[in-house]
Amino acid sequence: MSQGFVTQPLSGWGRFPVEQCKVYRPESRRQLANILESCEQPSFISYGLGRSYGDASLNSRGGVVRHTRLNRFLAFDAQAGVLECEAGVSLAEIIHYFLPRGFFLPVTPGTKFVTVGGAIAADVHGKNHHQDGTFGNFVLDFQLLKSDGEQLSCSSNNNSEVFWATLGGMGLTGVILSARIKLRPVTSAWVLVDYQKATNLEDALGRMTESDVRYQYSVAWIDCLATGRHTGRAILMRGNHASANELPAKIRRPLAEPSHARWTVPFSFPSLALNSITVGTFNCLYYGSHRNSARQLVDFEKFFYPLDAIYHWNRMYGRRGFVQYQVALPLEGGLEGLKELLTRLARSRRASFLAVLKRFGKSDPGLLSFPIEGYTLALDLPVASGLIPLLHELDRMVLNYGGRIYLAKDAVMTSQTFAAMYPNLGKFRAIKSKLDPHGLLSSSQARRLGIVER
Ligand SMILES: Cc1cc2nc3c(=O)[nH]c(=O)nc-3n(C[C@H](O)[C@H](O)[C@H](O)COP(=O)(O)OP(=O)(O)OC[C@H]3O[C@@H](n4cnc5c(N)ncnc54)[C@H](O)[C@@H]3O)c2cc1C
């Protein structure tokens, strides 16, 4: 089988930037190792399912290794709920095979079209961060292929420095080959959800602080165009897994995956389709149509992955793509920081169709892991003239409040901002240079952020 590559335009989920990349698709570990050994390219980066938004898995100056064919389940211990699988396995595949057996993901991002390798490399968080931390908390160990071909087994006890550098390390320490993950036992595929409206940001954060402890999962949709005393008005959606005996009798198979209609956005929308008028109208209708309600039974797809029902929804932002701007702000000053961001954004008349607020629990030990105890806000902003200067202005605000930007979403941050936001960067660089002295692992993002030189 050829180890050749195809040169093709590639992007992350935000479709910005788009870069010509040399893409390899190994089908076995042997082929993967040969690609790295052959040194055909000056550098390589792993690509999972391309659900990071910017250029974290792009490499315009080298090769990109896609992992989607390295997706085998290797072992499952049903007693302990421990799954061993290759890194190209997607979270969707795990749910498909293990939910009917009574197991769900311990932490899941807002899409299930993410690989295990991508979930480890970004140390992803879910709606349960305030209780459970990141994905890394449930990774018992993983096998890492270094750029010199050596394979390391890493856990919090074994090669622990490498373990903590790889969690959140965006593929720069090595190629994750496989991992052992502890799954969560569940007795149904359903979630019992409480919906509450909050009149503004203080109200939303107050409710979260007061009662998030009762919910394993907590998230809020924010109306980012509301201003004045309504700034940050929100709908809180918080819930817990339903047990099988909480389901009505008509649900005969509590662990069955629900079947939903799927839609596809067939082509890129015109750039102006999502503007402050259309989004403002949607926000008013959405906020107005919600009522407070308790213990609504919602299937896991609708609760965790509402956007997965629309294939290629990223085309709604037009050909130029969009940036997802996700910040974390500490508890202290977080409310003021969020208000300042939302006010500045509303003033810019740039509308985010999606604006999601969560509370973060304690920070995680991954050297470049994103969460810090406090709050996180994610906004989708279509690429248009003036966007990048605006985002740099917002970066400075975030920095002033002691916050940071999520690498899995970033497409525009400067190296100075990044270094100021991530205090463990020096430690990370030191570990990377021991693991990969010739700098064979590199991405467009890593060069932009100055994590690597070439
Ligand atoms: C709709 C949507 C909702 C999302 N919601 C959340 C959320 O709630 N929380 C959250 O944390 N994230 C969220 N994300 C971001 C997403 O979870 C992360 O970007 C994740 O890393 C994507 O995984 P992937 O498999 O698509 O990897 P890619 O996007 O292809 O790559 C991401 C990074 O992982 C590295 N990588 C991939 N595979 C390997 C491997 N085998 N070995 C080493 N490195 C590897 C890449 O080099 C890159 O640096 C969301 C994304 C979308 C599109």
The ligand as a Gaussian input file, in Angstrom:
#p B3LYP/6-31G(d) Opt

LIG

0 1
 C      -19.797000      21.568000      17.022000
 C      -18.571000      21.479000      17.860000
 C      -18.694000      21.516000      19.234000
 C      -17.548000      21.428000      20.036000
 N      -17.714000      21.467000      21.377000
 C      -16.633000      21.377000      22.193000
 C      -16.789000      21.359000      23.604000
 O      -17.903000      21.441000      24.140000
 N      -15.665000      21.221000      24.367000
 C      -14.424000      21.096000      23.799000
 O      -13.445000      20.957000      24.549000
 N      -14.248000      21.106000      22.453000
 C      -15.323000      21.252000      21.648000
 N      -15.156000      21.241000      20.286000
 C      -13.789000      21.148000      19.748000
 C      -13.352000      19.686000      19.521000
 O      -13.804000      18.857000      20.551000
 C      -11.823000      19.635000      19.545000
 O      -11.280000      20.546000      18.637000
 C      -11.251000      18.245000      19.206000
 O       -9.856000      18.308000      19.396000
 C      -11.523000      17.833000      17.767000
 O      -11.060000      16.519000      17.571000
 P      -10.743000      15.947000      16.133000
 O      -10.665000      14.480000      16.238000
 O      -11.702000      16.503000      15.130000
 O       -9.274000      16.498000      15.898000
 P       -8.709000      17.611000      14.917000
 O       -9.571000      18.805000      14.961000
 O       -8.441000      16.997000      13.608000
 O       -7.334000      17.920000      15.667000
 C       -7.337000      18.630000      16.896000
 C       -5.953000      18.528000      17.533000
 O       -5.723000      17.174000      17.920000
 C       -4.505000      16.706000      17.360000
 N       -4.687000      15.271000      17.128000
 C       -5.704000      14.645000      16.506000
 N       -5.496000      13.312000      16.496000
 C       -4.308000      13.094000      17.116000
 C       -3.543000      11.936000      17.407000
 N       -3.941000      10.708000      17.086000
 N       -2.353000      12.107000      18.028000
 C       -1.905000      13.317000      18.383000
 N       -2.610000      14.452000      18.148000
 C       -3.796000      14.337000      17.520000
 C       -4.328000      17.515000      16.097000
 O       -2.972000      17.569000      15.701000
 C       -4.845000      18.873000      16.554000
 O       -3.836000      19.593000      17.216000
 C      -16.266000      21.318000      19.449000
 C      -16.135000      21.292000      18.060000
 C      -17.278000      21.369000      17.266000
 C      -17.129000      21.340000      15.765000

